[in-house]
Amino acid sequence: MALTIVVEDGAGRSDANAYISRADADAYFEGRPNAAAWTGATTGEKEMALVMATRVVDAMFRFHGYKVNQTQALLWPRMECPDVESSVRQVPGIRVAGVAYLPSDSVPACVRDATCEVARELLIEDRTGDPEGVGMRSMGVDGVFKMVFDPLRPKPIVPRLVQAMLRRVGFHLGGRGASVPIVRA
């Protein structure tokens, strides 16, 4: 059965599996250098990468606000996600009159762009599996060649650029270097 990409249009669809269409992702990559992994991929590979990238974004981030409805398949759209670019002062955890929120009937550009970046990375290398060398301390051949992996420093599943892109709408959940907001009680 062929993959059918269903893009979240801001309605909180129960059948959505991607944050951005292949055509919109193609337009995104027109303005991105080093996009050969994307531009050289087939339509099917691109759509598969966008669907998996959407899964990665949803799995690896905790977003501010709340899902618009409980039947939606993806974590966006969201209500009450503060717009950090707004000129209105916002206090985390406290509802303040006049606080600006991102629209609850769309997927923010930073989420769509981040999905494109993760899709590109997935076309280059699948970073969703266990890192190379897990469980291996060293390997050698007759004392001539020795290979040692540092299992504490694997490539992150989500590149730092994507983490930075999504920092305005949530925080990264994964592994080393992840940041979790600290709230004083």
C-alpha positions as CSV (number, residue, x, y, z in Angstrom):
1,M,0.0,0.0,0.0
2,A,1.4,3.4,-1.0
3,L,1.9,6.1,1.5
4,T,-0.7,8.9,1.4
5,I,0.5,12.1,2.9
6,V,-2.2,14.0,4.8
7,V,-1.1,17.5,5.8
8,E,-2.4,19.1,9.0
9,D,-4.3,22.2,7.8
10,G,-5.0,23.7,11.2
11,A,-8.3,22.0,11.8
12,G,-6.9,19.4,14.1
13,R,-7.4,16.5,11.7
14,S,-7.6,13.0,13.0
15,D,-6.0,11.6,9.9
16,A,-3.1,14.0,9.5
17,N,0.4,12.5,9.3
18,A,2.6,15.5,8.2
19,Y,3.0,19.2,9.1
20,I,3.9,20.3,5.6
21,S,3.2,19.2,2.0
22,R,5.9,18.0,-0.4
23,A,5.3,21.0,-2.6
24,D,5.7,23.4,0.3
25,A,8.8,21.6,1.4
26,D,10.2,21.9,-2.1
27,A,9.6,25.6,-1.9
28,Y,11.4,25.7,1.5
29,F,14.4,24.0,0.1
30,E,14.7,26.4,-2.9
31,G,16.1,28.9,-0.3
32,R,18.4,26.5,1.5
33,P,22.0,25.8,0.5
34,N,23.2,22.2,0.7
35,A,19.8,20.8,-0.1
36,A,21.0,18.0,-2.4
37,A,19.7,15.2,-0.2
38,W,16.2,16.7,-0.6
39,T,16.4,17.8,-4.2
40,G,17.9,14.5,-5.3
41,A,15.2,12.4,-3.6
42,T,12.1,11.0,-5.3
43,T,8.6,12.2,-4.6
44,G,8.0,9.0,-2.6
45,E,11.2,9.4,-0.5
46,K,10.4,13.0,0.2
47,E,6.9,12.2,1.4
48,M,8.1,9.3,3.5
49,A,10.7,11.6,5.0
50,L,8.1,14.3,5.8
51,V,5.8,11.8,7.6
52,M,8.7,10.4,9.6
53,A,10.1,13.9,10.4
54,T,6.6,14.9,11.7
55,R,6.7,11.8,14.0
56,V,10.2,12.8,15.2
57,V,9.1,16.4,15.9
58,D,6.1,15.2,17.9
59,A,8.1,12.6,19.8
60,M,11.1,14.7,20.7
61,F,9.4,18.0,21.8
62,R,7.0,19.1,24.5
63,F,5.1,22.1,23.1
64,H,3.5,24.9,25.1
65,G,-0.3,25.1,25.2
66,Y,-2.8,22.4,24.5
67,K,-4.0,20.4,21.5
68,V,-7.1,22.0,19.9
69,N,-9.0,18.7,20.3
70,Q,-8.2,15.3,21.6
71,T,-9.0,13.5,18.4
72,Q,-6.3,15.2,16.3
73,A,-3.5,12.9,15.2
74,L,-0.6,15.4,15.7
75,L,0.4,17.8,18.4
76,W,-0.4,20.9,16.3
77,P,-2.5,22.9,16.1
78,R,-2.4,24.1,19.7
79,M,-4.3,26.6,21.7
80,E,-2.7,28.9,24.3
81,C,0.8,28.6,22.9
82,P,2.4,31.9,23.8
83,D,3.7,34.0,21.0
84,V,7.2,34.9,22.3
85,E,7.7,37.4,19.4
86,S,4.7,39.4,20.7
87,S,5.3,42.8,22.3
88,V,3.0,41.8,25.2
89,R,4.9,40.7,28.3
90,Q,4.2,37.1,29.2
91,V,4.6,35.3,32.5
92,P,4.9,31.5,32.1
93,G,2.2,29.6,33.9
94,I,0.2,32.7,34.6
95,R,-2.7,33.9,32.4
96,V,-2.3,37.6,31.9
97,A,-4.9,39.7,30.2
98,G,-3.6,40.7,26.8
99,V,-1.1,37.8,26.4
100,A,-0.7,37.1,22.7
101,Y,-0.9,33.5,21.6
102,L,-0.1,31.8,18.3
103,P,-3.1,31.2,16.1
104,S,-4.9,27.9,17.1
105,D,-6.0,27.2,13.6
106,S,-2.7,26.7,11.9
107,V,0.8,25.1,12.3
108,P,3.5,27.7,13.0
109,A,6.1,28.3,10.3
110,C,8.9,27.2,12.7
111,V,7.2,23.8,13.1
112,R,6.8,23.4,9.3
113,D,10.5,24.5,8.7
114,A,11.8,22.3,11.4
115,T,9.9,19.3,9.8
116,C,11.7,20.1,6.5
117,E,15.1,20.1,8.2
118,V,14.5,16.8,10.0
119,A,13.2,15.3,6.7
120,R,16.4,16.4,5.0
121,E,18.5,14.8,7.8
122,L,16.6,11.6,7.6
123,L,17.3,11.4,3.8
124,I,21.0,11.8,4.6
125,E,21.2,9.4,7.5
126,D,18.6,7.6,9.7
127,R,19.4,9.0,13.2
128,T,16.3,7.4,14.8
129,G,18.0,4.1,15.7
130,D,20.5,3.3,18.4
131,P,23.8,5.0,17.8
132,E,26.7,3.0,16.4
133,G,28.8,1.2,19.0
134,V,26.1,0.9,21.7
135,G,27.3,-1.8,24.0
136,M,30.8,-1.9,22.4
137,R,33.8,-0.6,24.4
138,S,36.5,-1.3,21.8
139,M,37.4,-3.4,18.8
140,G,40.9,-4.4,17.6
141,V,42.7,-6.5,15.1
142,D,45.9,-8.2,16.4
143,G,46.9,-5.1,18.3
144,V,47.4,-3.2,15.0
145,F,44.1,-1.4,14.6
146,K,41.9,-0.3,17.5
147,M,38.5,1.4,17.3
148,V,36.8,2.9,20.3
149,F,33.3,4.5,20.3
150,D,32.2,7.0,22.8
151,P,28.6,5.9,23.4
152,L,28.0,9.1,25.5
153,R,28.5,11.4,22.4
154,P,26.3,10.1,19.6
155,K,24.8,12.4,17.0
156,P,21.6,13.8,18.3
157,I,18.4,12.5,16.7
158,V,17.2,16.1,16.3
159,P,19.9,18.5,15.0
160,R,20.7,21.6,17.0
161,L,19.3,23.8,14.3
162,V,15.9,22.2,14.7
163,Q,16.1,22.4,18.5
164,A,16.8,26.2,18.1
165,M,13.9,26.6,15.6
166,L,11.4,25.0,18.0
167,R,12.6,26.6,21.2
168,R,10.1,29.4,20.7
169,V,7.1,27.0,20.9
170,G,8.4,24.3,23.3
171,F,11.4,22.4,24.5
172,H,13.4,19.4,23.4
173,L,12.9,16.2,25.4
174,G,15.8,14.0,24.1
175,G,18.9,13.0,25.8
176,R,22.1,14.9,26.5
177,G,22.0,18.6,26.0
178,A,18.2,18.7,26.3
179,S,16.9,21.7,28.1
180,V,13.9,21.5,30.5
181,P,12.4,24.7,31.8
182,I,12.9,25.3,35.6
183,V,9.9,26.9,37.3
184,R,10.1,28.3,40.8
185,A,7.3,27.4,43.1
